[in-house]
Amino acid sequence: MEIEIDRIRPSVVYQHLIRLIVPRPIAWVSTVSRSGLSNLAPFSFFTGVGSRPPSLLFCPANRRDGQPKDTLRNIVDTGEFVVNVVTSRMAELMNQTSAELPENESEFAAFGLTEIPSVAVRAPRVAGVPVSFECRLLELLNLESGPGAANIVVGRIQHVYVDDQVLDSQGFADPSRLDAIGRMGGGAYCRTTDLFDLPRPD
């Protein structure tokens, strides 16, 4: 099959991409509004950028009405956010937070999740996750406008929380203990516990 991208609808392009770019780690992004209302939503177009500066990115698309999602609006307003790593144990809760709630309702309250104060930013962490990256907005790139338009949010990592239970003897996170999940196509997910090693060539 050859896919001529310019000849198909953006919604169909999206369905191809989420089935071809796999597995994708999940950024469970917590933010807070100017008025102090917390927000939580998952995004699977997410990756690390580099260590100098320590940074990561995720890509929230606009809503169907063309407006930015609450997550993006909060980041623009406050310049801060937290990326929480999702474990298989929390997969269902993460999935629930992808629902669109009224602007005056917090996903934390709606789905029984507990907020934990962050160290370096105002946005809260999610209680029970093994890793949280506290970030300040470094760059925002709006690639287009309108419904489904892509936005790239680059965050400079200010502080990292890592649960001691997932650390190895050298003080680094052990992927087999992390039990993180990744997004596949459609409603499919995968676990990071199925691992294999390859030695790096000289």
C-alpha positions, 0 to 999 in steps of 0.5 A: 500500500502507498499512502498519498497523505494529501489525498486523505482526510486528517482523521484518516491520517491520524488513524494511520499514524497511531498504528504505524508509530508504535509503541508510543509512551504516554505523557499523563500531563497535569496542569493547573489553571490561572484560577487554581483548577487542576487538569489531567489528560493523557497524550501519546505523541510524547518523547524525550528531547535531550539532556542539554537542556534536560527536556521533553515534548508532547503534542496536544492536538486542538479540539474538534471545535478548533480550540486548544485543549485545557492542558495547552491553555493552562500551559500557555497561561502558567508556563508549567506542567508535569508529565507523569508516567503511567503504569499498567496498574493505572491504565484504566484511570489514565484512559478515563481522564481522556474524556472531555469534562466541563471546563470547571471540573477537575479530572482528579476529583472526577475520577478519584485521583489524588494530587501531590504537590510538586517541588518546582512547579505549581501543577500537581503530580499524580499520586501513585505514579513511579515517575513525574517530570516537573517542567517549565515551558521552553518552546511552543510551536503551533503547526496549524490552526483549527480542528485537530491542529497539532501543537508541539510543547517542549518543556525544560525539566526542572525536577524529577521524582522517581519512586525508590522501588523502581531503582536499580543498585546504581540508582537508575530506574530499572525498566522492568520495575517501572511497568510502564505502558505504551500506546499502540493502534486503536484501543491497544496498549503494550507493557514495557515488561517484555524486554530484550537486550542488544549490546551496542557496537564499538 
